[in-house]
Amino acid sequence: MTSENIKLDIDYVRSQFPAFKDPLSKDWSFFENAGGSYVPKNVIDKLTDFMTATKVQPYAEYPMSKIAGENMDKATRLFAKMINAKNNEILIGGSTSINLYVLSNALKHIINPGDEVIVTNQDHEANISPWRRLKDYGANIVEWKFNSDDHELKISDLDGLINSKTKILAVTHCSNIVGSVNNLKEISELAHKNNIIVIGDGVSYAPHGFPNVKELGVDFYTFSLYKTYGPHLALLYGKEDILKNLPNQNHEFLNGQFPYTINPGGPNHEELVSLIGIYEYFEGLYHHHFDNHKLNIIEKISKLNQIISEHEEYICNPILNYIDSREDLNLIGKNKITNKDRAPTVSFYSKSKSSKEISQKLQKNKIATRNDNFYAWRCLKYLGIDTNDGVVRLSMTHYNNMEDTNRVLKALSKI
Ligand SMILES: Cc1ncc(COP(=O)(O)O)c(C=O)c1O
């Protein structure tokens, strides 16, 4: 419970998401949130409004164009505020994979032959392969492996890998398979003592609470907006001091105009504007639950994160507990969420049935899920799991409810 004894009003939350009323989706329990989330009405409205009268080339002086440009700037400004970044530290691109590829291309210039780059085997490939490619520029790639017993990345192991040649560390804030939250603050502090640039992948973390990037201390942080209740875009944060010194990868005349120098071309305009709807959704959620209107958005997000994580623990722990208790199923990662140390992303596989077979049975019970390696194939390979069949993943977020949980428990008990 929060100090104010406030619980997430799940009926209010679900009333904001049209998918829970739509004939196509309303009867399903949605467990594919780590793949991509539903969007609240505010996001759909912002998209429709933009497309109605302002879908013109922005930043001219006539009103349709002027308003289009103003709303594009507003969306970036609001998102920067929500994660405690400056406006010029935010870049919106098509996906996290693209953003990280573009970033690695810019950072290759800091690599000298013999330098070391640390990647994990717990990450999604999006935060591994662009950094592994730096071997083409002379880097030696060092792998920080997770512990095969508890599936956790140990900071003591990282300490043993760092040396004076280490330049870059790419690590996930939360794995899309294991679900544990890695302590990015502690990791960044250790890395920075050794002048290492830290790139944190927040894709599986941010849907459960937007981070305060300054508190985390990372140099770069990324997440996919289509998993945080928005359209198919992704955000990349970078510290101003580093961004402004990166080479210009955009048109020559834009020299010096960071962060536009990082990414050749801008984001999809209408989708960018619809991000305002995410901000409005979280403002509305805050005001529905709390009385203090004087807080800034970071303080509001921090209060919301608390009630959201309590709700996620409440609905996910029974599933973790049940799967862990089954002799025939292997649960990956921790068997309980405590104080937001784990996302409600539950990956498992069976000793006797294929993951495909299990996911099909769950879908027959109107549970939207799938089996896959979810592009964390190094993680699955390390665990000895067939990367074609993969794991079954049940991923929840704050709009899931106890009915969803009970449906999964009932369906699993029949398998
Ligand atoms: C943890 C993690 N990182 C990165 C990505 C890649 O994101 P995108 O699809 O935006 O490229 C994903 C996608 O599922 C992910 O789960």
The ligand as an SDF file (V2000), in Angstrom:
LIG
                    3D

 16 16  0  0  0  0  0  0  0  0999 V2000
   13.8760   -5.2960  -24.3050 C   0  0  0  0  0  0  0  0  0  0  0  0
   13.7080   -4.8850  -25.7350 C   0  0  0  0  0  0  0  0  0  0  0  0
   14.6350   -4.1040  -26.2880 N   0  0  0  0  0  0  0  0  0  0  0  0
   14.5400   -3.6730  -27.5650 C   0  0  0  0  0  0  0  0  0  0  0  0
   13.4650   -4.0340  -28.3490 C   0  0  0  0  0  0  0  0  0  0  0  0
   13.3950   -3.5400  -29.7650 C   0  0  0  0  0  0  0  0  0  0  0  0
   12.4180   -2.5710  -29.8740 O   0  0  0  0  0  0  0  0  0  0  0  0
   11.8950   -2.0650  -31.3000 P   0  0  0  0  0  0  0  0  0  0  0  0
   10.8590   -3.0450  -31.7360 O   0  0  0  0  0  0  0  0  0  0  0  0
   11.3150   -0.7080  -31.0050 O   0  0  0  0  0  0  0  0  0  0  0  0
   13.0330   -2.0210  -32.2070 O   0  0  0  0  0  0  0  0  0  0  0  0
   12.4580   -4.8420  -27.8210 C   0  0  0  0  0  0  0  0  0  0  0  0
   11.3090   -5.2470  -28.6510 C   0  0  0  0  0  0  0  0  0  0  0  0
   10.5600   -6.1190  -28.3400 O   0  0  0  0  0  0  0  0  0  0  0  0
   12.5940   -5.2840  -26.4710 C   0  0  0  0  0  0  0  0  0  0  0  0
   11.6650   -6.0670  -25.9070 O   0  0  0  0  0  0  0  0  0  0  0  0
  1  2  1  0
  2  3  1  0
  2 15  2  0
  3  4  2  0
  4  5  1  0
  5  6  1  0
  5 12  2  0
  6  7  1  0
  7  8  1  0
  8  9  2  0
  8 10  1  0
  8 11  1  0
 12 13  1  0
 12 15  1  0
 13 14  2  0
 15 16  1  0
M  END
$$$$
